[in-house]
Amino acid sequence: MSSQSQVLSSEEIVQYLSRLYNILPKSYVDEIISKVRDKKITREQLEKLILLAINTYYKTMIDPGEAIGIVTAQSIGEPSTQMVLRSFHYAGLREFSMALGLPRMIEIVDARRKPSRPMMTIYLKDEYAKDGEKALEIAKKIQLVTIENVAKSVDIDYISGTIVIELDEEQLRYWNLTISDVKKALDRIKGKGADVKIEGKSIVITLHEIDPIKLRKVRDKVLQTRLAGIKNVKKALAKKEGDEWIIRTEGTNLEAVLTLDGVDYRRTISNDIHEVADVLGIEAARTVIMRELKKVLDEQGLSVDIRHIMLVADIMTWSGRVKQVGRHGVAGEKESPLARAAFEVTVRNLVEAALKGEIERFRSVVESVIAGKYIPIGTGMVDLMMEL
């Protein structure tokens, strides 16, 4: 039997494949070793496998001079034009919706300071994730509860300048609240041009001076007084997905939620990119941009290579802060003075570049077209020398 057809031992396979560490990324080599080390394989088969792995890897690489920005823009822009606006509704304790489709994609690439439908996906630790009752208790701790949520009726008497809010005992019990909790919350309003007192199950507010406009303002302020829950989280819904219970919210306050007992801080995330960047850092924000873009495209049944989405996320976050793709972000802050001048406010950009002594290196498309030079992509990257 020749040495080529002899079955190799696990140690020989690992030793043989270790040479790939100088050619391929470590993660790829580790994966190949883990799948092959316990197989019955000959040296000839292993050599063919190595050759196939190297060829496959180099075929997936981008060619020098490839216009990856344009390819990415086309790959994401074309399916985006086919999107339709749809809204999904979650039924449960309270119904809420989330923005999908093209409006959500525009929010992401524009890096809007606040999304139109801010929400969090809250994962729970094992003991809470397996128990629906415990998950519901955490959801109750998270959802913002105001006096409006536990009020049965609100009456205004414009003649005497009083507001009477009758409390709903059933709602108080549901949110684990008592009349004394309501009283503590109302203590913050006392002495500000009105007297507040609790009579049985009713809140009675009397203004010192009768003023219809002020009466309505006081009523709104009292109804929005916080009793429990986390600020900005309007709704929290515990629901079972797969084998575990999770909580989805309308409204976000990631920093406060991550401090709660029972919450799995390693997986809990918000769809507010700027909030994630502030709380968890720019790398986490980059991941959220990728996830949210992919989610929008998947929900519309559109297939886009993940590497195009990764490129958009990289461009938006490479500077260490989240930037929009538009004129006030990436496009308006290009390195090239001519590219900035061609984009917007030509004279100002050229004057500023001259004052700072900026250098134009003609590395991109716009400035090369302006100057009548070859665009440095594809064959335009190659300089030919003729030997005479």
N, C-alpha and C positions, 0 to 999 in steps of 0.2 A: 504494500500500500504506500503510495507516494505521500510526502509530507503535506502536499496541497489538499489531499482528500481526507486527511486525519482530522477527527473531531477534536476541537480545542477545549481545554478546561476553562473554568470561569476565570481563573487568575490570568491565563494567557489572553483570553478575550479582553479583559480589562486593560492589561498591559499593552495590547495591540491598539486598542481604541484610544488609549491615553495620548497617542501622538496627534490626535485630532484637536487637542486643546490649543495647539499653535495655529490652527487653521479656522476652526469654528467657534462660536460663542460657547462659554462653559455650560450654560443651561441646556443647549442642544446636545452637547456631548454627554452630559449626565443623563439625559433622557434616553439617548441611544444605548448607553451602557446598562441602564436599569431594565431595558426591554430585551436586551440580547444576552446578558451575562449568564443566564440560566438555560439558554437554548442549546440544542445540539447543532453546532455549526462548524463547518470546515474553514480552513484558512482561505481557500479560494472563494467561498461564499462571503466570508468576512471582508475580503478585499473588494468584492463587487458591491457590498453594502456601503463601504466607506466611500467608494467612487460615486455611488448614487447619492449619498448624503451630501457630499461636497458639491456635486453638479446641481442638485436641487436647491441648495442654499444660495449658490451664486446666481442661479436663474431668478430667484426672488429679490435679488438686490436691484436697486435703481441704477440705471446706466449713467455714467458721467454725462452731464449736460442735459439730463432729462428735465423738462419744465414741470416740476412737481407741483408748483403753486397753481399753474393753469389747469393741470389735470385734476387737482383736488377741487378747485373752484367749479369745474365742469361736472365732476362726479357727484358733488353735493348740490350744486345749483340746479341741475337738470331735474332730478327727482323732486326737489323742493317745489318746483313750479306746478307739480301735479297734485300737491297736497290739498286736502279739503279740511275745513274746520269741523272738528267733531268734539263733543264733550261727553265724558263718561261720568256717571253718577254712582256714588257709593251709598247703598241703603243700609241703615242701621240705626244707631241711637239718634243721629241727626244726619241729614243728607248734605253732602257737599260735592262740589265739582272741581275738576282740574283742567287747566288749559292744555290743549294738545294741538298738534298740527303746526301749520306755518306760523301762527302768532307766537307759539312757544319757541320755535326755532329762531325767530327774529329777536326775541327776548334774550336768548342765549348768546348769539353772535354780537348783539349790540351791548352785551354785558350790562343790562339794565340794573340799576341800583336795587330795585325791589321787583320781584316777579309778580305778575297779575294774580297768580294763584300760589302764594307761598305755602309750602307743605313740607312735612318731615315724615320719614319712614323710621319708626322707632323699633329696634329689635330688643328683645328682653333676654335676661339671663335664664339658664335652663329651668330652674324651679318655677319661674313666672311664665316662661314660654310654653310650658306643657299644661298650664292650668288657666282656663278661661276666666274664672272668677278673679284670680290674682291679677291677670292682665287687665280686666275691667277696672279693678281698684286703682291700678297705676294710671289708666286712662282718665279716671275721675280726678286724680291728683294733678294731671297735666292740663286738662281743659279749664280755661278761664271761666269762672262762675261769678256773675255780677248780680246785683239786687234785681235787675230786670229778669234774670233767669228763674228767680224764685218768687216773683210777684204774680199774684192772681189777678189783681186789678189795680188801676191807677186813676184816682179822681182828683181834679183840680177845681178849687172854688176861687174864682177870680174876685169875688166880692170881699170875702174875708181874708184872702191871700194865703190859703192853706192848700197843702197837697196831702192826700191820704193814700198810702200804698198798702194794700192788703197782701200779706205773705201767704204762700201756698205751702202748707205743712208737708204735703206729700213730696214736693220738690226739695224742701229742706232736708227731709229724711234721705232722699235719693243721693243728695250730694254730701251727706254726713255733716250737716250744719245745724246749728241751733239758733234760737232768737238772740242769745248772748253774743254769738259770732257776728250777727248782723249789727248788734248794738256797738261792738268794738269797732267795726268798719265805719259806722256812722259818726263816731266820736271825732273823726278827722274833719268833718264838715261843720261841727258846732261852732258858734261864735262868728260865722262869716256872713252876717246879715240875716241869719235865720235861726230859729229854735227847732231842734230836732228831738223828738221823743218817741218812745215805743209804747203803745197802749194795747196790751194783749197781743194780737197777731197783726197789728197794723202799725205802720210808721206814719207819724203825723209831723209835717213840716210847716212851720208858720213863719212867714217873712216879717221882718220888722217894719218894712215899708212896702205897701201894696204897689206892685209894678208887674203888669202882665208879661212883659218881655223877660224880666228877671225871674219871674215865677217859672216860666218854661225852661230857662237855663238851669235853674236849681233842680227842677224835676229831672232833666236829662243827666245832670251831674250825679244825682243820687242814684238813678237807675243804672249808671255805668260804674258805680262804686264796686271795687273788687272785693269779693268775699273769700275766694279760694282759687287755686289753679295757678298757671304760669302766664305771665303777661304776653300778649300778642297771639296766644294759641286759642283761636275761637272755638274749634271743635276737635275732639279726639275720639277716634273710633277704633275699638279693639276688634280684630277679625282674624280668623284662622286661615293661614296660607300654607298649604302643605302639611307638615307635621307640627308646626309651631304657631303660636299666637303672636301677632305683631300689632303695633298701633300706628295708624295713619292720622295725621293731623291737618287741619286747615289753619294756616298761620305757623310761624316758626319762632323759636327761641332756643337755638341749639345749645348754647352755653348753659342755660338753666336746666335743660332736659338731661344733659350728660352727667349732671351731679346727682340725679335721683337714684336711690337704691332700686335695684332690680333692672335698671336699663343697661343694656350691653353697649358700652361706649365705643367698642371697636367697630361696630357695624352701623350704628345709628347715623343717619345723614339727613341733610336738608337739601332742598332744590334751589336755595338761595346761594348763588355762587360767591357773592361778596361776603356773606355771613360765614360760609365755610372757610374762605381765605382768612378771615379775621380770627376765627376760633381754632381751626386745625392747620392752617398754613397753605401756601401757594400750591404745593404738590397735591394736596387734597382737593383744592379748587380745580386743578387741571383734570383730575379724575372725574369730578362731578360734571364738568363740561363735556367730557367724552361720554359719560353715562347718559346724560340728559339728551344729547344729540342723537345717540344711538337709540334711546328709548322712543323719541319722537319718530324717527325713521322706521323703526320696527313696527310701531303701532299703526303706521300708515301702510305697512306691507311693502316698504321700499328697502332694497338691499344696496348698501354702500360699504365698500371695503373699510375696515376699522382703521387702517393706516391713514386714510384721508381725514377721518375724524380726529385721529391723534395729531396730525399736522396742524389742524385748526386750533386744537387745544394748546399745542406747544407755542404757536404764534401768539395766542392771546395771553400766555402766562410767562413767557421766557424772561421778561424783564424783572420778575419778582412781584408784580402786581397784576391784577386782572385788567386787561385792556379790551375795548371793543374792536371789531374788525374795521369799522367805518372811519370817517374822516377825523374824529376826535381821538382815535386810538392808533391802531397799527398803520392804517393807510396814511394818516396825517403826520406820522412821526418817523417816516422813512429816513434812512441814513443819507440818501442821495439828495442834495440841494435841488437839482433839476427835477427830480421826481416829485418833491414837495411843491415846487413852483408850478409844475404842470397840473397838479391836483387841485390846488385852491390858492387864492391870493398870491398871484405870481410875483408882483413887484416886491411886496413885503418879504416874501421868502428869499428872493434873490438878494435883496439889500442886507437882510440879517445874515445870510450865508457869507456875503462879501465882508461884512464887519467882523465876523468871527474867523475869517480865513479858512473856511471849510474847503475840502478838496473833493472834486467829483471823480469817482473811480470807474464810472460806467460799468457797473456790475450787473445791472438789471435791464429790463425791457424798455421802460418809458424813457429814461435818460439817453439810452442808445439810439432810440428812434428820433428823438429831438435833435441829436447831434449827427444823425445820418451815419451812424456806425453799425457794424454787424452786431446783432443781438447775441450776447454771450450764452446761448443755449444751443444744444444740438451740435450741428456742424460748425456753428458760429464760435464755438469754444476752441476750435482747432486752428493753429497757425501752421501754414505749410512753408517749408524752406526749400528752395530750388538749388541744387548743386550744379554749378556750371563747369 
